């Protein structure tokens, strides 16, 4: 049986993309609130209080939201390239993702095409929503989103 939790999909999408190693996120299973803990941007006392609060309720009231996996992001780019109809753009994107700096180069190339830019953002959003759904299922929770973000 899964536990129902109200949540903000837009906020979860942001969190699932935040790759900072200085940030940790937790979902409050009672309120749906996302708890943000930062090693750099918080008052040390506030951080310590939040750490203790979350640690005391970890697994019961709070669950950890996973940090993004760069491998998944890379696979998203590969999968998207396979959907590009313009052979010239497909080739440019394939070259862009080779080697170090792949994410930046991919973004630069895809942003040069307004139609593909829009398609990329929708594609990426769909992939994020799939990851969030898989994570929720793994954690045994059913996320209820506000009407404008359900899908």
C-alpha positions in Angstrom: 0.0 0.0 0.0 1.4 3.4 -1.0 1.3 6.5 1.1 -0.4 9.5 -0.6 1.6 12.8 -0.5 0.6 16.2 -1.9 3.6 17.7 -3.7 4.6 20.5 -6.0 5.7 18.9 -9.3 7.4 22.1 -10.5 9.5 22.2 -7.4 10.3 18.5 -7.6 11.5 18.9 -11.2 13.8 21.7 -10.1 15.2 19.5 -7.2 15.7 16.6 -9.5 17.9 18.8 -11.7 19.9 20.5 -9.0 23.3 18.9 -9.3 25.0 20.9 -6.6 27.0 18.7 -4.2 26.4 21.3 -1.4 22.6 20.8 -1.4 20.4 18.0 0.0 16.7 17.7 -0.3 14.1 15.8 1.6 10.4 15.3 1.1 8.2 15.8 4.2 5.7 12.9 3.8 3.1 14.7 6.0 3.1 18.1 4.4 4.6 17.6 1.0 7.1 20.3 1.7 10.6 19.9 0.3 13.3 20.5 2.9 16.4 22.1 1.5 19.7 21.8 3.4 22.8 23.5 2.2 26.3 23.3 3.4 27.1 26.7 1.9 24.0 28.9 2.0 22.5 28.3 5.5 23.2 29.6 8.9 25.1 26.8 10.7 22.6 26.7 13.6 19.7 26.5 11.2 21.4 23.8 9.2 22.2 21.8 12.3 18.5 22.1 13.5 17.2 20.9 10.1 19.8 18.1 10.0 18.6 16.8 13.4 14.9 17.2 12.5 15.3 15.3 9.3 17.6 12.6 10.8 15.1 12.0 13.6 12.3 11.4 11.1 14.2 9.9 8.2 12.3 7.0 6.7 9.2 7.8 8.6 8.3 11.4 8.0 11.2 12.4 5.7 12.7 10.7 2.7 15.8 11.7 0.8 15.3 13.1 -2.7 18.1 11.7 -4.9 20.7 13.9 -6.5 20.6 13.9 -10.3 22.7 11.4 -12.1 24.7 12.9 -15.0 24.6 9.6 -16.8 20.8 9.9 -17.0 21.1 13.5 -18.3 23.6 12.3 -21.0 21.2 9.4 -22.0 18.4 12.0 -22.3 20.5 13.9 -24.8 21.3 10.7 -26.8 17.6 9.7 -26.8 16.6 13.2 -27.9 19.2 13.3 -30.8 17.6 10.1 -32.1 14.3 12.0 -32.5 15.8 14.9 -34.5 14.5 14.9 -38.0 17.1 17.4 -39.5 20.1 15.3 -40.4 22.5 18.3 -40.2 21.3 19.3 -36.7 21.4 15.6 -35.6 25.0 15.4 -36.7 25.9 18.7 -34.9 24.3 17.5 -31.7 26.0 14.1 -31.9 29.4 15.9 -32.2 28.5 18.2 -29.4 28.0 15.4 -26.9 31.4 13.9 -27.5 33.9 14.4 -24.7 34.2 16.9 -21.9 31.8 19.8 -21.9 29.1 17.8 -23.6 26.2 19.3 -21.7 27.2 22.9 -22.5 27.9 22.2 -26.2 24.6 20.3 -26.5 22.7 23.2 -25.0 24.4 25.7 -27.3 23.5 23.7 -30.4 19.9 22.9 -29.4 19.3 26.6 -28.4 20.3 27.6 -32.0 17.1 26.0 -33.3 13.9 27.5 -31.8 11.7 24.6 -32.8 14.2 22.0 -31.4 14.8 24.1 -28.3 11.0 23.8 -27.4 11.0 20.1 -28.3 14.1 19.6 -26.1 12.5 21.3 -23.1 9.3 19.3 -23.4 11.4 16.1 -23.9 13.5 16.8 -20.9 10.5 17.7 -18.7 8.8 14.4 -19.7 12.0 12.5 -18.7 12.1 14.3 -15.3 8.5 13.4 -14.6 9.3 9.8 -15.4 12.2 9.8 -13.0 10.1 11.4 -10.3 7.3 8.8 -10.8 9.9 6.0 -10.7 11.4 7.4 -7.5 8.0 7.8 -5.8 7.0 4.2 -6.7 10.4 3.0 -5.4 9.8 4.8 -2.1 6.2 3.5 -1.9 4.5 6.9 -2.1 1.8 8.2 -4.4 2.4 11.8 -5.3 -0.6 14.0 -5.8 0.1 17.2 -7.8 -1.8 20.4 -8.2 -4.1 20.2 -11.3 -2.0 22.4 -13.5 1.1 20.1 -13.0 -0.6 16.7 -13.3 0.2 14.6 -16.3 
